[in-house]
Amino acid sequence: MAAPSKKVFEVFVTKIPWTLAGKEMREYFAQFGPVKKCLLPFHKETGFHKGFCWVGFTTEEGLNNALQKDPHTLEGAKLLVQKNIRPFQGPRLSKDAEYD
């Protein structure tokens, strides 16, 4: 018997201005519901974030509230917010892959 799948209440956000940090992203999305996590990956060579992040809510209501708002605008930039299908688990490493 298969294990029950865990509900995912995450959004994937792109087009994030380089001037925003994870703290601002977490604070912004907290208006829609309690934020469990906000992962904003950084490029190890430049020190700048990569322009996308995952925001995880503790409830489905928070997720739905965030998805209902359009547009999401921060510092004059329109963010692209989509429901994340699978939970973020970090990069999957293979011997032929190159990662930043």
N, C-alpha and C positions, 0 to 999 in steps of 0.2 A: 504494500500500500504506500502510495506516495505521500510525502510530508506535505502538510498544508502550506500553500504559498503565502509569503508575507506580503501584506498590502504595502504598496509603495505610494507615498504621498509627496512626490518630488516634482519639481519643475526644472527644466533645463533652460538657462537664460543665456542669450548671445547678444552681441553688439554692445557690450559693456564698455563705457569710456575708460581709458587707462587711468583717469584721475580718481576712480572709485576703488575703495578697498572692501574687503570682506565684511568689515564692521558696518559700513554703510548699506551694503546689500542686505545683510541680516536685519538691520533696523528698518529698512524700507519694506521688506516682505513681512515683517512682524505685524504690520497693520492688517494683514489678511488672516492671521492666525498664528498660534505659537510655532516658532521656528525651532526645529530639532537640530539642524545643521546647515551650514553654508560653506560649500567648498569652492574656492576660487583658486585654481591652479596658477602657479607662476612659472615663467620661463627661467630656468636656472642660469642662463648666460646673461640675459638682459636685466633680470630683476623685476621686470614688468609682468603683470598678470596676462593671461592669454586671451582675455576678452570674452570668456564664457564662465559659467559657474552652475553648480547644482544647489538648489535650495530644497531642503526636506522639511515638511511640516509634520507636526505630531498628529494632526487630524485630517480627514478627508475634506472637512469643511474649509480649512485653511487653504488647501490645494484648490478647491473649486472657487473660492473667493478670488484667489490670485489669477486663475484662468479666466474669470468673468470680466476682469478689468482690461480694457484696451483703449488707448495705448498705455503702456508703462513708460513713463518718461523720467529720466534722472539726468541732471546737469545738462538739459537740453537734448539729450540723445534718447531716441525711441528704442527701448529694449525689445527683443524678441523673446517671448516667454511661451514655452511649450510644455505639455505634460511629458515627464520622463517615463519611458516605458519600463526600463529595468533599473534597479538601484545601482548607483555608482559604486564600483568595487576596486577602483584603481586600474592602472594599465595591466593588460595581460601580456606578459613577456614571452617572446619567442626568439629563437636564435637569429632569425633573419630580420627582425623588426628594429626600427630605429625610433627612439623616443627622445623628446626634448627634456 
